[in-house]
Amino acid sequence: MGCNKSYTAFEASVIAAYDLGKLDKDLLSVLMEPYRDRDIDSGGCMDLKSHDGKGIEQIVIETWGLVMPTAPAVEFDDDPDGWDEYNDAVYDQNAGCYQILWLGLIRRPDHQRSKQFVPSI
């Protein structure tokens, strides 16, 4: 079991910096650094949203200059496989962002952290 409180603090810090208009790759890297080599756990996610409705995953992906995957147009119960594909795509984008600096801080719906994905940037 990882540290939920660390994820909660990271999520709040990133969203606060984003809402102030101050978040860029450099600041995001600084905010990520205290959690290097720690078992930070997305179980601490508070599902916070920015002033424009973005969650932590979207903010990290877009700050890194990547494109947020498009969510299915239907509810989860209507197309669970489509949502699984979407969640995997979001995970892959986030994992790539974090793995550029270090491994570990990645949110996965089923809390698995086994994928190794680094995008070419």
C-alpha positions in Angstrom: 0.0 0.0 0.0 1.4 3.3 -1.0 1.3 6.8 0.5 -2.1 8.3 -0.2 -1.3 11.6 1.6 1.6 12.2 -0.8 -0.7 12.0 -3.8 -3.2 14.2 -2.2 -0.6 16.9 -1.6 0.8 16.5 -5.1 -2.6 16.8 -6.7 -3.5 19.9 -4.7 -0.1 21.6 -5.4 -0.3 21.0 -9.2 -3.9 22.2 -9.5 -3.2 25.3 -7.4 -0.1 26.2 -9.5 -2.2 25.6 -12.7 -5.0 27.8 -11.4 -2.5 30.6 -10.8 -1.3 30.4 -14.3 2.2 29.5 -13.1 2.5 25.8 -14.0 5.0 24.9 -16.7 7.3 21.8 -17.3 10.0 23.2 -15.0 7.6 23.9 -12.1 5.9 20.6 -12.6 9.3 18.8 -12.4 10.0 20.6 -9.2 6.6 19.7 -7.7 7.2 16.0 -8.7 10.7 15.8 -7.3 9.9 15.3 -3.6 8.0 12.1 -4.6 10.9 10.5 -6.5 11.5 6.8 -5.4 8.5 6.9 -3.1 5.4 4.7 -3.2 3.0 7.5 -3.8 -0.5 6.1 -4.3 -3.4 7.6 -6.3 -5.7 6.2 -3.6 -5.2 9.7 -2.2 -6.8 11.3 -5.2 -9.4 13.8 -4.2 -10.6 14.2 -7.8 -9.9 18.0 -7.5 -10.7 20.1 -10.6 -9.0 23.3 -11.8 -11.0 26.5 -12.3 -11.6 25.3 -15.9 -12.7 21.8 -15.0 -9.5 19.8 -15.6 -8.3 17.0 -13.4 -4.7 16.2 -12.5 -4.2 13.8 -15.4 -5.2 16.3 -18.0 -3.2 19.1 -16.4 0.0 17.0 -16.4 -0.5 15.7 -19.9 -1.1 19.2 -21.4 1.6 20.8 -19.3 4.0 18.3 -20.8 2.9 19.4 -24.3 1.0 16.2 -25.1 -2.6 15.8 -26.3 -5.2 14.5 -23.8 -6.9 11.4 -25.2 -10.6 11.9 -26.2 -13.1 10.5 -23.7 -15.8 8.2 -25.1 -19.1 10.1 -25.9 -21.1 7.5 -23.9 -21.5 6.7 -20.3 -19.2 4.0 -18.8 -22.1 1.5 -18.5 -22.9 1.8 -22.2 -19.3 1.1 -23.3 -17.0 -0.2 -20.6 -14.4 -1.4 -23.2 -14.3 2.1 -24.7 -13.7 3.6 -21.3 -11.0 1.0 -20.5 -9.2 2.0 -23.8 -9.5 5.7 -22.8 -8.2 5.1 -19.3 -5.3 3.1 -20.7 -4.5 6.0 -23.1 -4.6 8.5 -20.3 -2.4 6.3 -18.2 0.1 5.9 -21.0 0.3 9.6 -21.5 0.8 10.3 -17.8 3.3 7.5 -17.4 5.3 8.9 -20.2 5.4 12.3 -18.6 6.5 11.0 -15.3 9.0 8.5 -16.6 10.9 11.2 -18.4 12.1 12.2 -14.9 11.5 9.1 -12.8 9.2 6.1 -12.4 6.5 5.7 -9.8 4.0 8.6 -9.7 1.3 7.4 -12.1 -2.4 7.1 -11.6 -3.9 3.8 -12.9 -7.5 3.0 -12.4 -6.6 -0.5 -11.1 -3.5 0.8 -9.3 -1.2 -1.4 -11.4 2.1 0.3 -12.2 3.7 -2.3 -14.5 3.6 -0.5 -17.9 6.8 1.1 -19.1 6.0 3.8 -21.6 8.2 6.7 -22.6 6.9 8.9 -25.5 9.3 10.4 -28.0 9.3 14.1 -27.4 
